[in-house]
Amino acid sequence: MLQNDDKNDETVEATAAGRVVVWRRIADSLKAEIISGDMQPGGQLPTESVLAERFSVNRHTVRRALAALANDGYVEATRGRGTFVAEHPIHYPIGMRTRFSEIVSAQALQPGGRLISSDTIGANAALAERLGIAEGEALTRLEVLRVADGMPVTVGTSWFIAARVPNLINDYAETGTITKALEKAGFGDYRRQASWISTMIADAEDRRHLKLAAGAPVLVVESLNISADGLPLQFARARFAGGAVQLVVES
């Protein structure tokens, strides 16, 4: 049974980690849904009454939880409309030196990610043209999901000239980032030569990794990175969740 709405509910319950105030447990539960992508940026939260019913508490307790989430920047309340998941896109500069971990860390977010797949393939005509190599030359392919504070931001597919970075897959597994893996291979000073920006509808795999709804768009950034000696090193195609970033092209 729901408690009286006028009661200042500071009920404390026992958990595996100890004792916790009920409104904090509700806030943490909703925060986890936002971070996981179950609730998308810009999406409306259920009403206070619906949340009170779900968590078997009164609306005052729900309001305390929502106020805590708003204070932490996870939701925004609009009078007369309701409460919405906050949209705070990552300021993502595209320049000569574009490094995901550095960009995310500079905005007080925790970068992370995981390797989705990797293999060695022969370059098709399009990749051979971008990288200035012969068609069929060996390429190392990495597909990586990158996150900020646990929220999916981008899925990136990168192709590297295998002869220049023969141990890249193992180096990536050891270091956890492409930048550090390239440093191990002797390419700490690589830079971006060109970028191509477009949009498309996310395919089923990207929707799954980025936790997007069917028909959701993604920003696509293709890029060519070259080594300090000016030779092609990496061609990449990154797909960004539409509301996750604000791309800024630096001159």
Secondary structure by P-SEA (a helix, b strand, c coil): cccccccccbbbbbcccccccaaaaaaaaaaaaaaacccccccccccaaaaaaaacccaaaaaaaaaaaaaacccccccccccccccccccccccccccaaaaaaaacccccccccbbbbbcccaaaaaaaccccccbbbbbbbbbbccccccbbbbbbcccccccaaaaaaaacccaaaaaaaaccccccccccccccccccaaaaaaacccccbbbbbbbbbbbccccccccccccccccccccccccc
